[in-house]
Amino acid sequence: MEGRGQHLLLTGAAPDHPAREQAGEIAAGVPGVAGVDNRIAIIGEAGTCQKRIDEYLKDRRVTFKTGRAELSASSLPVLAMVAGIARGCGAAFEVASHTDDRGDAAMNRKLSQRRAEVAVRYLVQSGVPPEQLEAVGYGETQPVADNTSEAGRAANRRLEFRILGADA
């Protein structure tokens, strides 16, 4: 089955104009698409900031004490470095906290929200303007690995820093 005459609205963020245009071209090439309204924001320098944060965190993690919204001591230097990157960006970003699927889903959501808020407080105390930060607790709703093994559950317990766009 193929849609005919469909119009697509593209939203989100791209690091530069060519990436935005490429997304529009791909969408326009889908069978049945009659038009594309490309509203993808170009975040420019923020894309560089996301890459710097991702590269720094590639082999480092922000962790919390088990079942608590209290940072582990080993996470403090990691967050301090993230704060340094964020201060130089001028971009807004989401501090996204995730849990594994052990325990009650509603409690996991609340715990992850508190953890995201703790990380945001640390970043603000480290000089990141509070208006650049948004704390979001996703609980167990966005797993990146299978929860059937300890390694999978550990991968799902994470804190992510997602650049939202250039600060207005």
N, C-alpha and C positions, 0 to 999 in steps of 0.2 A: 504494500500500500504506500502511496506517495501523496504528500500534501501538495496542494496546488494553490498558488497565490498567497502563500504565507508571508507575513511580515515579521521580522525578528527585531527585538530590542536588545542590544548588547550593552551590558553595564559591567563595571569592575574597574580595574586599574592596570595600566601597562607602563613599563619603564621608559618607553620613548614612543615617538610618532610611528616609526616603522612597525613596531610590535602591534600598535593599535590598528594600523592599516591592514596588517597581515591577518589579524583576527576578523576584521570586516570582510576581507576577501575570502577567507575560509567559509564564513557564514553564508556569503552570497553564492558560493559554489555548491551549497547543499541542494539536492534536488527538491523542487517545489517551492523554493524561497523566491518571492517576487520582489522583496525589498529588505534592506537592512538599515536600521536606525542605530548608528554606532555612537554610543554615549560613553565609551570607555574613557576614563580619565587618564591623562598622561601624568605620571608622578615624578618623572625626571630624576632628580637627585635622590628622592626617596627610594627608588629602585636600587641605587647604589648602596644605600643604607641597609636595605633588606638583605642584600647580598653580603655585606660586611657582618651583619648580625648572624646570618645563617652560617657563614664560614667560621666565625668565632665559635659558635655553638655546635659545630659539626662533631667535635669530640669532647664536649663539655655538657653538663646538665645542671639545671637548677632543681634541687630536690628539697623535700620537706620531711619532717619527722613523721613516722608512720601514723596515719589516722589523724594528723593535726595540721593546723595551718601555721606551722612554725618552721622557718627556714632552717635547713641543716647548715652547720658552720662552713662546710665546704662550698656552699652556694654563694656565700657573701662576696668573695672575690670575682666570681662569675658575673653576678648581678652588677657589681661595681664597674666591670668592663662594659657590660651592656649599657649601663647608664652613660658611660663616656661616649659610646657610639651614638646613643639617642640624643645626647646634648648637642652633638655636632650635626645632627640631621635636620632639625627643625620640622620633622614630619610627625604626624599623629600615628600612634600605633596601638594595637590591641594586645593586651597581655592575656593570653588564652591559657587557662588551666584545664587539664584533663586528668581523669582517673581511669583505673581499670574497672571491670564489672563486678568486683567483689563487693558484697554488701548491698544495701538498699539504694536504688537509683536516685531517689530524692535526696538522700543523705549525701551521696557522692556529688550531686549537683551543688549542694550547699557547701560542702567541703571545698570543691574546686573553686567556687566563687570566693570564698574566704581566702584561699591560697592566692588567687589572682590579685585580690585586694592587698594582701600582705606584700606581694612583689611590687605592686604599684607604690605602696607607701615607702618601701625601700628606695625605689627609683626616684621618687619625689625628694626624699631626704638626701639623695645623692645629686640633687640639682636638676633633675629633669622637670620641666614645667608641668604641673598637673593637668593642664588643658591638652597636653599631647597624649595623655594616657587614658585608656579605657580598659577596665578589668572585666573579664568575662569568664565565668565558670561553665564549662560544657559538660562536666561530669564524665560519664561513660559513653556519651552520644557520638563521639568522633574517634573511634579506635583506629590505630594505624597498624595494628598487628592482631593476631589471633590471641584471645584471652585464655586459651587452653594450656599454655605453658607459662612458667615464671618469666621467661625471657619476653614473651609477648605481653604479659601483664605489665612488666617493667617498662616496656616501650610505650605502652599506653598511658602510663603515669608520667606526664610531661607538662612543661610550661613552654609555650611558644610566644614569640614576639612577631606580630604581623603588622607590617607597615600598612597604614590605611590610605595615605596620600600626603601631599605636601601641605604643610600648615598654612592656612589662609591668612 
